[in-house]
C-alpha cells in the first residue's frame, strides 16, 4: 500500500469478530485520547484506555458492531445501540491516520442501513460538545434534527478541567 492512496473499494465493512478485539481496543484508546486532548483532561477514561471497549462490547453485543478493514487491519469500527424504535450510533471510530478517507462515512452508511432494516424510526448520535469535527461530520451525513440536549453541572468544579465559552442555544450561552 506504500506510495499510493487506498481506495474505498479496498476497504471492507463486515461484522465484528472476536479476532478484532485488540485492534478495536487500540481504536477505543485513540478515541479516549482524542477526548482527553479536546478537554485537556488526562483523567478521562481512566488508566487502561482500551479496556473500556470490553465493557462496550458486553453492553452492545458483538452482533451490533461493524468494522472497516483493509488487508486484515481494522481501520475503524462503529456500533449500533438499539432501544425499541430508537437507536444510537456509539461510537464511530476511525484510526488517526485513516481519517478523511471516507471510512467513517462508509461505516455510518452501513449502520443506517442496518437501523432501517430493523425498523428503527429515530437514529441518533451524541458527539461531545467540543468535537466540532464530529458534529460537522454528522451534520453533513444528514443528522439535522435536534432531538434532545444534555446539560452538565460539574460537582465539585475541577481545577484541571477548563471549560470554554461555547455555543448559544435559544438565546442561552453555554460552556463546553
N, C-alpha and C positions, 0 to 999 in steps of 0.2 A: 504494500500500500504506500510505500515511501515514494515521494516525488509526484504523487497525483492526488487529486481530490476524490474522496469517496462519493459514490452516487447513492441516492436513496434506494435504488434497485438492489444494491448490495446489502442493505440493512433489512433484516427480517424482524417482524413483530410476532412473538409467539408467547404462549402461556409460560408462566414461571415454572421452573423445575428446581428440585432440591439441590441440584448441582450448581445453581446460580447463587446460592446463599452467600458465599464470601464476597463475590463481586457486588451483590446488592448491599451487603453491609458496608462495603467501601463507598458505594454511591451515597448511602444514607449518611455516612460520616462527612462526605463532601457537602451534603445539604445542610447538616448541622453546622459545619464550619462556616458556610455561607451566612447562616442566620447569626452566628457569633460575630462575624465581620459586620453585617448590617447593623447590629445593635451594639457593637463594641462591648460585648459581654461574653467573657471567656467561660462563664458558668452555664450557659445554655447547653443542654444536652448531657450534662454530667461528664464523667471521665471516660467512659467507654462509648464513644460516639456511635459506632456502627452497630452495637448490640441492641439498640432500640429498634432496629429493623426486625429483630426476632419477635419483639412484642407486637409490632405492627402486623407481621405475618400471622401470628397467632390470633389476633383480633379480626383481621380481614379475611384470612384464609388464602391458601395458595391458588385457589381457583379464581380469584378476583385480582390477580396481579399478572401483568404482562411485561415482557422485557423486549428491548430493542437490541439485537445482536448483529455482529458482523465478524465473520471468521472466528466464531467461538467466543468472542469477547462481548460482555454485556456493556452496552454503551449508555443504557438508561432503563428506567422502569417506571411504571405507573400502576396505581391501584384504584379500584372502584369499591367504595363502601356503600352497601345497599341499606336502605331504611324505608321499606314499603315502596311507595311510588316516587320516592326521592332517592337520589344517590349523590355521592360526593367523590370527586377526583382527589385522592390524597394518598401519597404525594404524586408528583410527576417530577422525576429527577433525570437529568442528562449529565453525563460526565463532563467535567470542566472543559476539556479540550475538544469536545464534540458539540458544544452549544452553537446555535446559529446555523445549523446544517439541516434543519427540518425534522430532526429526530423527535423532539418534543411534540411537534405538530402531528407527526405520524402516530405517536403513542396516544395522544389525545383523541385523534380521529378513531382509533381502534376502541377506546373506552366509550366514546359517543355512540358508536355502532353497537357495542355490547349493551349499553344502557337502553338504547332504542329497542333492541331485540328483547330485552327483559321487561319492556313496558314502563320504563321509568318516565315520569312526567316532568320532573324537575331535576336537572343535573347542576350541581354547584361546585364551586372551588372557593378556597379560603386562603389566598396568599397573605403573608404577613404584610402589615401596612407599609413598611419601609421598602418592600420589594417591588419597586416601581416597574422593573423589567418584567416580573411575573404578571403584575396587574395589566400591563400593556399587552403582553403576550396573550393572556386570556381574553382581553377585550377584542384583540384582532381575530381571535378564534371564535368570536360570536357570543361571548359571555357579556351581555349588555344589560341584563335585568338585575336590579339591586333588590335582593330578597330579604336580607337581614343585615344588621350592623351589630358588631360585637364590640362592646366598650370595656375597658380595663381601668382598674384603680390599683396602684402598686402599694402593698401593705407589707412592711413599712417602706417608705421611699428608700431606694437604694442609692448608695454613694457611687457605685461603679457603673451604673447604667444612666446614660444621659438621654433624655427624650428630646426629640427635635420638634420644632414647630411643624405642624402638619396641615393636612387639607381642611377645608371648610365643608360642612355639610349642613344644609338647611340654615345657613347663616351662623352656625356654631363653629368655633375654631377648636381643633384638636391637636394633640401632640402624637407623634408616632415614633 
